[in-house]
Amino acid sequence: MQQNRSNLILGFLLILAGGWMIVTNQVPAVKAWLDENFVWPMWTIGAGALILLMGLITGAPGMAIPASIVAGVGGILYYQEVNNAYSTWYLWMLIPSFVGVGMILAGLMGEHTRRNLSHGLRNIVVGVVLALVFGTLFGGLSIMGNSGAPILLILLGLYILARGIMRGRGVQQDETR
């Protein structure tokens, strides 16, 4: 069953790769667009995709985590390169979010599904909040105005308190049974 699924995925990906090669060779506009828009960070994103592909072929869902990290780092580098925005160092705070995306992908592929989905979502929230807070406080990110970082900190604090209260109630209910 696992081998059959791996063969199907590999066959499909090879067909896509061959089709892509034909399109880039036969349609000059696509080749021109690639020459203009393909910058070096795309290789990092491609490496992440390759790691994910290897995990799919070998039946190792856990490979989705390093694949997401590598592809996410490539995404940050791509954004910084294309926009000449190397002062956006706070984007590196998104790495926990990339781990979370990988955990969710691994969970969807069947590895500790419930745990990976919940932990992955938590990591995504933490990474986004960190990037927004650091970007607002130190990086000149003005998307949230002057009150953005304090509001995010308050919301994060409320989230942590609510989780603690809910977890505490769940433990008490289990002990009384």
C-alpha positions in Angstrom: 0.0 0.0 0.0 2.7 2.5 1.0 4.9 1.5 -2.0 2.0 1.9 -4.3 1.2 5.4 -3.0 4.9 6.4 -3.3 5.0 5.2 -6.9 1.8 7.1 -7.7 3.2 10.3 -6.2 6.6 9.9 -7.9 4.9 9.2 -11.3 2.7 12.2 -11.0 5.6 14.5 -10.1 7.7 13.2 -13.0 4.8 13.9 -15.4 4.5 17.5 -13.9 8.2 18.1 -14.2 8.3 16.9 -17.8 5.3 19.0 -18.7 6.9 22.0 -17.1 10.1 21.5 -19.1 8.1 21.3 -22.4 6.1 24.4 -21.5 9.3 26.4 -20.7 11.0 25.3 -23.9 8.0 25.8 -26.2 6.5 29.0 -24.8 9.0 31.9 -25.1 6.9 34.1 -22.8 7.2 31.6 -19.9 10.9 31.3 -20.4 11.3 35.1 -20.5 9.2 35.4 -17.3 11.4 32.8 -15.6 14.6 34.5 -16.6 13.2 37.8 -15.2 11.7 36.6 -12.0 13.7 33.5 -10.9 16.1 34.8 -8.3 18.6 32.8 -6.2 16.3 32.2 -3.1 14.1 30.1 -5.3 16.7 27.4 -5.1 16.2 27.3 -1.3 12.5 27.0 -1.8 13.1 24.2 -4.3 15.3 22.4 -1.8 12.5 22.5 0.7 10.1 21.1 -1.9 12.7 18.4 -2.6 12.9 17.4 1.1 9.1 17.2 1.3 9.1 15.1 -1.9 11.7 12.7 -0.4 9.6 12.4 2.7 6.5 11.6 0.7 8.3 9.0 -1.4 9.9 7.3 1.5 6.8 7.5 3.7 8.4 9.7 6.3 5.8 12.4 7.2 8.2 13.9 9.7 10.3 15.2 6.8 7.6 17.9 6.3 9.0 19.8 9.3 12.5 20.4 7.9 11.0 20.9 4.4 8.8 23.6 5.7 11.7 25.3 7.5 13.9 25.3 4.5 11.1 26.5 2.1 10.1 29.2 4.6 13.6 30.5 4.9 13.7 30.6 1.2 10.5 32.5 1.2 11.9 35.1 3.6 15.1 35.4 1.4 13.0 35.7 -1.7 10.9 38.5 -0.2 14.0 40.3 1.0 15.8 39.9 -2.4 12.9 40.9 -4.6 11.9 44.0 -2.4 15.5 44.9 -1.4 14.1 44.8 2.1 17.0 43.3 4.1 16.1 45.5 7.1 13.1 43.2 7.7 15.1 41.0 10.1 12.0 40.5 12.2 10.7 38.1 9.6 13.1 35.5 10.9 10.7 35.3 13.9 8.4 33.3 11.6 10.6 30.2 11.8 8.4 28.7 14.6 5.5 29.2 12.2 7.4 27.2 9.6 7.9 24.4 12.1 4.1 24.6 12.8 3.3 24.3 9.1 5.5 21.3 8.9 3.9 19.7 11.9 0.4 20.3 10.4 1.6 18.7 7.1 3.1 15.7 9.0 -0.2 15.4 11.0 -2.2 15.5 7.8 0.0 12.7 6.4 -0.8 10.5 9.4 1.9 11.1 11.9 0.4 11.7 15.4 -2.4 13.6 13.7 -4.1 15.2 16.7 -1.0 16.2 18.5 0.8 17.6 15.4 -2.3 19.6 14.3 -2.7 21.3 17.8 1.1 21.9 18.3 1.5 23.0 14.7 -1.3 25.6 15.1 0.2 26.8 18.3 3.7 27.2 16.7 2.1 29.2 13.8 0.4 31.6 16.2 3.6 32.1 18.3 5.8 32.8 15.2 3.3 35.3 13.7 2.9 37.1 17.0 6.7 37.2 17.5 7.2 38.6 14.0 4.4 41.2 14.5 5.6 42.3 18.0 9.3 42.6 17.0 8.5 44.2 13.7 6.3 46.7 15.4 8.6 47.5 18.3 12.0 47.4 16.5 11.6 47.0 12.8 9.4 49.9 11.8 6.4 47.7 10.9 3.5 50.1 11.1 0.7 47.8 9.9 -0.7 47.8 13.4 -0.1 51.4 14.4 1.4 52.6 17.7 -0.7 50.3 19.8 -0.2 47.1 17.8 2.6 45.5 19.9 0.9 46.1 23.3 -2.4 44.8 21.9 -0.7 41.7 20.6 1.0 41.1 23.9 -2.3 41.5 25.8 -4.0 39.1 23.4 -1.1 36.6 23.7 -1.4 36.8 27.5 -5.1 36.2 27.4 -4.6 33.2 25.1 -2.0 31.7 27.5 -4.2 32.4 30.5 -7.2 30.8 28.8 -5.2 27.7 27.8 -4.0 27.4 31.4 -7.5 27.7 32.9 -9.0 25.2 30.4 -6.1 22.8 30.9 -6.6 23.1 34.7 -10.3 22.4 34.4 -9.6 19.4 32.2 -7.2 17.9 34.8 -9.7 18.5 37.6 -12.5 16.8 35.7 -10.3 13.8 34.9 -9.3 13.4 38.6 -12.9 13.4 39.9 -13.9 10.5 37.6 
